[in-house]
Amino acid sequence: METGLRDQVVLITGASGGIGSGVARKFAQEGVRLILHYRTGKTRVSDLQRELHHTDSLAVRADLSKESEARRVFEQAVRHFGRIDTLVANAGSWETREVPFNQISTAQWRRTTAGVATTTFFTVREFLRLVQRQRQGNLTLIASTAAVFGEAGHADYAAAKAAIAYGLTRSLKNELVKLAPHTQHYCGGRVNCVCPGWTLVPRLASRLSDEKTIRKVTATMALPQLARPEDIANAVVFLSSDKLARHITGQILVIAGGMEGRQIWEPDQINTTTV
């Protein structure tokens, strides 16, 4: 199906990660021009550029939790391509250890908030300033099923992602369209949010290599299988297309095989005499 994305310019933050690189590959198939942001994954982004050698791309390193560095990403991108049509705000970091909320340190809370909410704030704000000048632009935010169902041991991450998925997405849909208004030939600026569930990416490879863990995380899914990066990428490309998704904005799309929640107890942990 024709997406109408050919020659558009797409900025993907966190492009060195599993989901970010999967999104980049899918956009490359549509003939877009790419800005690939990374913070520490220089080698992975360089490998990705070699893989996508037929795609016009620019790699930019930045710590997006710093306002000046976020601004620099956009300055370099506009200097190189002249505009940005779509932002995929995917970058984010979290504490991989499970830490109960009553044990989360102030330093961890601030680190997670900076890695998730602040990076998104600085990135999206710069993009909207550009959209105001262009009078055109689309935005896809990448949150998590942790935003929808919560995640014990990662309440700081779940809280930050929920702010993005709900408060930010639903507020920005009404702001973005005023910066990039609907016209006879343009559907108007759109913003949507994708919430991936358990996805086979490198940072989760060791955790998802255990059969018991796989059974536990798929236990509440109607489709009991782990997502692949391309599952997330297909949705992002669709939502970025003004041709395919022209009347879709402010929506939160959960890609998690029909997940209904988190499994809290193993069957043998439940005392049926007290049920």
BELCORTA-V207443 format. One line per field, one symbol per residue. phi: phi as a letter, one per 20 degrees, with the letter a starting at -180 (. if undefined). A space follows every 10 residues. Layout:
# BELCORTA-V207443
phi->???
This chain:
# BELCORTA-V207443
phi->.femegmfdc ddemfeeffg fffffffgfe meddddebdc egffffffff fdfedfccec eaefedgfff ffgffffffe dnacecdded facbeffecg gfdffgffgf fffffdffff gfffffffff ggffmaqccc eddafffedm bgncffffff fffffdgfgf fffeeffeec ffcfdcfofc cbcddfefcf cgfdgffeee fffffffefd efdfbffdgf fffgfffgfe effecfdcbm dddedbmmgd qdfedfgfee effdf
